[in-house]
Amino acid sequence: MIRAAVVGTGGISNAHIQGLLTFPDRCRIVALCDIVPGKAEAVRRRYGLDCPVFEKAEDMLDAGIPIDLVHVCTPPFAHASVAIQAMEHGCHVLVEKPMAAGISECQAMLDTAREHHVILGQVAQNRFTDPYWRLHQILQSGIAGKICSVQVNSAWWRGHCYYDLWWRGTWEKEGGGPTLNHAVHHVDLLNWLEGGLPEKVACLMTNVCHDNSEVEDLSMAVMKYADGSLAQLTSSVVHHGEEQSIIVQCEHAKISAPWDPKAEISMDNGFPEEHHNQELLTELNRMAEAIPPLRYTGHTGEIDNLLTALEQHTEPLITGKDGIRTVELITAIYKSGFTGNMVTLPLGPDDDFYRPEGIQRHAVHFHEKTVSRESLGKSGIRIEHI
Ligand SMILES: NC(=O)c1ccc[n+]([C@@H]2O[C@H](COP(=O)([O-])OP(=O)(O)OC[C@H]3O[C@@H](n4cnc5c(N)ncnc54)[C@H](O)[C@@H]3O)[C@@H](O)[C@H]2O)c1
């Protein structure tokens, strides 16, 4: 039985608590913690949990309650400090996205996990969705051939008041706009599909609709990989309809989420055959239908995977190593967006952008944040399923 604690009992903690409660034979919630007095207690009552509540993570960790796993659901600026404290107490950690505010903090978290022999899981729950699970499996099969280009549409829409929440819309506390906080899901998927990071990144960014925020609300990046392939990423909170997609153009076929395969075959003059490559399309659709739907999806799917790893002493699918790669690519995108230059990866400890302070020093303040509210409305958040 894995004993889990949740630190930060705001919006996203519901997905963690509900995920944990899906597996009553495998785990139990033994503590909740939130710095806002009364907040963890309200959540405890809402779920009918029988556990103590705390206002400080260090008090929770020092209380003598056996805890195996800490879910870090605080705002991004507090991920590294809470996760490191928990790992120093010998706890495994599942940290929300983005892993931390900068590469240096991610590296410190990985170092702590290694020193204390604990698992550091990183939330990227959209891998546990049928369209992306299927896309990854079909790409891995090799049937579509090598990747030529990937088009990633991280297209979200958020109203003006979204950035009124106290920690959003600031470089210091939110760490960035949609390129970090929304496209983080797509960047994880891009890295998962590509199997590694690009060599070069170029980006343009702007803020066109949210003048109560320092950070960007729209960016467009292009990337070049060692094998010559290109990727393009649009990160936005100004896209009506929120039409998310990842389109992978391979040598033999286009495969994508949402699923809409295309496959051309050449006539003797190089132009595409009018009837396309029906044989390959039939095979692609057959493969897609043969992949069974996931039993658990989203956060619950990732929690199931992490619990299995803890039970069987293996690695979960998504770890801090994935988290740091995602933060590194996003940092490179910001570096290019702020400086107007093409950026070469990797970004090492000597790079000014390696630490959050360096990013903040170079950050373009598109607007100044004029409104700051402790909470927003009563509508609740939608979990970022793509
Ligand atoms: N995976 C997803 O789809 C998804 C969706 C939304 C948010 N998130 C991420 O989850 C995290 C939290 O987002 P949210 O929307 O739940 O925010 P939120 O503001 O609703 O909740 C965060 C909570 O953490 C508490 N907190 C802050 N610092 C703390 C500390 N040091 N110790 C204990 N509690 C602390 C706050 O009081 C608050 O209750 C962010 O990193 C965000 O990017 C992930």
The ligand as an ORCA input file, in Angstrom:
! r2SCAN-3c Opt
* xyz 0 1
  N      -1.410     18.751    -15.872
  C      -2.370     19.628    -16.143
  O      -3.193     19.444    -17.035
  C      -2.454     20.871    -15.320
  C      -3.602     21.691    -15.372
  C      -3.648     22.823    -14.556
  C      -2.563     23.152    -13.755
  N      -1.455     22.346    -13.755
  C      -0.275     22.689    -12.934
  O      -0.574     22.396    -11.570
  C       0.069     23.352    -10.721
  C      -0.976     24.043     -9.861
  O      -1.923     24.646    -10.687
  P      -3.426     24.935    -10.162
  O      -4.186     25.334    -11.365
  O      -3.903     23.797     -9.337
  O      -3.136     26.219     -9.251
  P      -3.945     26.685     -7.950
  O      -3.502     28.062     -7.669
  O      -5.390     26.399     -8.118
  O      -3.391     25.678     -6.807
  C      -2.092     25.736     -6.303
  C      -2.179     25.563     -4.797
  O      -0.876     25.469     -4.249
  C      -0.859     26.164     -3.009
  N       0.537     26.479     -2.684
  C       1.344     27.422     -3.224
  N       2.593     27.341     -2.721
  C       2.562     26.331     -1.808
  C       3.539     25.774     -0.959
  N       4.791     26.213     -0.922
  N       3.169     24.752     -0.148
  C       1.878     24.299     -0.150
  N       0.910     24.796     -0.959
  C       1.256     25.777     -1.778
  C      -1.742     27.387     -3.260
  O      -2.238     27.938     -2.080
  C      -2.851     26.747     -4.110
  O      -3.935     26.278     -3.328
  C       0.826     24.311    -11.669
  O       2.150     23.885    -11.792
  C       0.093     24.162    -12.980
  O       0.924     24.449    -14.094
  C      -1.399     21.225    -14.488
*
